[in-house]
């Protein structure tokens, strides 16, 4: 797969994740303890986001890490940094999923954690797009194949 194809596929998933964030954010803002309808929807959408992100991290591990390894200058280091970041993100996801699945009764703390996670995920995608997915980074990749 060429660098441009890797970039396109990941950017498509980033767009889907951003849509999910846009749908989840108003729920987080409206959340009040005891509001059962909002709590249930918050759980559903939060868990769906986490599942989508976990699948996205797998895709990036298969495609982007491999593509970065093929980049001549600094590619190996970037690939290792991204793989390490993904390990940390998976640990965080595991924790957050546990917080949402415990009887699916989110607290104010869980809602704040979700709000913070939304902000961090947006920032992370913006940074990744500017630094790792930039055409000048992946442009010289002739062929990137999964590890």
RAJO-V373973 format. One record per helix or strand. SS is the DSSP state (@ for helix, = for strand). FROM is the first residue (numbers start at 0). TO is the last residue. If there is no record, write none. Layout:
ss: [SS;SS]
from: [FROM;FROM]
to: [TO;TO]
This chain:
ss: [@;@;@;@;@]
from: [2;35;74;107;134]
to: [29;69;100;130;137]
